[in-house]
């Protein structure tokens, strides 16, 4: 299937983890893909591995100038933007009693400020074409109240609420905005934190047993980013093997 033939897509955080799996999926379905990551070397390597029309762009999504430069590059390289998937995020492990304001702001700068900056610039390009799909990666932790990451949970809850409001703002321009809420997923980032010890506990709460992988998240994102999802906006879809049901 080539659901994204002729479409131009940005995926942030695409050098690894969930972002990389989404990038692989969209590219396989025909998208001209911008592999965006703060790690320039890793983004370049991912773009080469993905192949086709994929190209890499280094971007610090929490920096307005960097985001502006990214979208200028998209216009120069591809001429338009159809799909924006915001997967870049910091996954921390900080107990509440150790959570400083500096650490709070570090996470918010990327996980929430970055979403705003990317959606602001991305939707401006989409409005010129009268078409767009925005998919923001939230987290099922906002329903579970996962410990040791209060600032992460707050940032992801902000994404869900922001996406709902964004859908109302952008609907008249034929642009949809939805969020996907993965459960605990076996990514490089998770493996670098104590969260890697939680898979057995999380699996007990899941309706479908097993360990979530990035490739389990990508199909839901691809659907919401496709033309088939034209009548779906402002929604939050939990992709977590039935751990959270709401």
N, C-alpha and C positions, 0 to 999 in steps of 0.2 A: 504494500500500500504506500502511496505517495501523497499523503494528506497535506504535506507542506510544500508541494511543488510550486515554485514561484514565490514562496514566502521568505521573508527575511526575519530571522529570530536572533535575539540576544538571550544568552543564559549566563547569569552571574554565578560565581563560585564554581565554574565549570571545569576547573582543573582536576577536581577529585570529587569523590563522594556522590551525594544525590545530584548535585549540579552536573557532574560528568555523565551520570547515567541518563539524565534528561537530555543533555547535549547529544549523546550518542543516538538516542531515540529520535529526536527531531531531525537530525542530519540523515539518519537512515530512511526517514520518510520524505526526504527531498528538500529540506530547508537549507537556505543559505545561512550559515550559522556563524555568529560572532561568539567565540569562546572567550569569556571575560573572567578575569581573575586578578587579584592583587599580585600574585606570584607570576611575573612575566614569563620566566623560563618554563614553569609548569604549564602555563596556558599555551605557549608555543608548542610544547611537546604534545599536548592534548589535541591541538588543532591538526598537527601532522598525522597523529594516529587516527583521528576521525576522518580525515581526508575529504574528498569532494570539494565543495566550495567553502569549507570551514576556514576561518581565519581567526587569529588571536588578537586581543586588545587588552593591555594591562590597565587596570583601573582600581583606584581606591574609592569604593562607592560612598564612603562617608565624607568625601572631599568634593565640594561643588565644582571646582575647576576641573578635577579629574573626570567627573561625570559629564560635564559639558564637552570636554575633549573627546570622550568616548562617543558621544552621539554625533559629533562632527565627523568622526572617523567612519561611523556607520553610513552617514549620508554620502561621504566621499567614495566609500568602497561598494555600497549596495544601493544607494539612492533612496531608500525608504526603510521603514520598520513596521512589521506586521505583528510580531509576537515578542513579548517580554516576559521572561521567567526569572524571578528574583529568588535565587537559591543561596547566595552568599550569606554567611552568618558566622558569628563566633559562638562556640559551644563551651561555656565555662563550667567549672565545678568549684563553687565558693560557698561555704556555709554562711548562713545569715549573719552570725556574730563576727564574721571576718569580711563582710561586704562593705567596702569603702565607696565613697561617692565617685572617686576616680575610676574604680572598677565598674561601677554602675554606668558611668558615662562612656567608658570604653566599649561596652557592649551595646548601649543604646546608639552610639554613633554609627555603628555598622548595621546592627539588626533592625533599627527603626528609622533613624535619620537616612540611612542609605536607601531604604525602601522608598521613602518620600522623594529623595533626589532622583532616583531611577524612574519612578512613576511620573514625576513632574516632567522630566525631559522626554521620556519615552512616549507618554500620551500626547505631548505636543507634536511629535512627529506623526503619530498615528492619526491625529485629527486632520492632518493635511490630506490623508488618503481616505478618510471616512470609514476606516476599518482598523480593528485592533483586538488583540487578546493579551490580557495581563494575568499572569498566574504568580501569586506570591506564596512562598513556602512559609507556613506558620509551624505549628507543632501541637501534638495532642497533649503536651505538658500543660497547656493552658487550661485544660479540663481536669487534669490529674493533680495539679498543684505540686509538681515534682520538686523535692527538696534539693538544696545545695545549688540552686540556680534561680533565685528569685528575680534577678534582673533579666535573665534570659526569658523566663516565663512572662514577665511584664512586657518585654519587647515583642514577643510572639503574640501575646494577647492584643497588643496595639496593632499588629499587622492585621489580625482578623477584623477588628473594628474599623480600621482605616480602609481596608479593602471593601467593606460593605458600603462605606460612605463614598468611596471612589466609584463604585459601580453606579450609584445614583448620579454622580457628576458626569460620568462619561457615557452613560447609556444613550443619550440623544445623539451621540456621534458614532453610534454603532461599534462601540468599544466595550468589551466585557471585562470584568475584573473579578477574579475568584481566588480563594486561598485553598491550599492543600495542607493538611495537618498530619504529617507522618508520625508514627510512633518511634520508639527507640530503634535506630537503624545502624547496622554494622558498617560504619564509615571510618576513614582514616582519622577524622577528628575525634570521634567517640572513642576510638582505640587508644587515644593519647590522654584520656581522662579516666577517673574512677568509674564513670558511667559504664565502662565495659564490663563491670562486675554485676550489672543489673539485668542482664539478658534473661537469666533463668527465672528471676522473680516476675519480670514483665511477661514472659511466655505463659506463666500460670494464669494471667489475667486475660489472655487472648482467646478468642473463640477458635481461631485457626492457629495451631501450634507451629512453632518454628521461629527462626531468627530473621528479622526484617533486613533486607538488603536494598541498596540503592535502586536496583533494577525492579524492585517491587513498587517503587513510588512513581517511576517514570511513565507508565501507561496512563495513570490518572491525570498527570500533568499534560501529557500529549492530547488526551481527549479534550480537556478544558481549553487547550490552546488551539484546537482545530475549528474548522467552520461548522462542524456538527454540533458544537456547543453554543450556537448563536443565541439560543433561548435560555441560557443559564448565566446568571450574573449575580454578584453579591453573596455567593454561597461559600461555605467552608466544608470541605470534604475530608473526613478522617480516613487516612489510609494506614491502618495499624492492626490488621488482622482481627478487628472487632474488639480491641481492648476498650476503646471509648465508644459508647453508644448514646447519642443525645438527640 
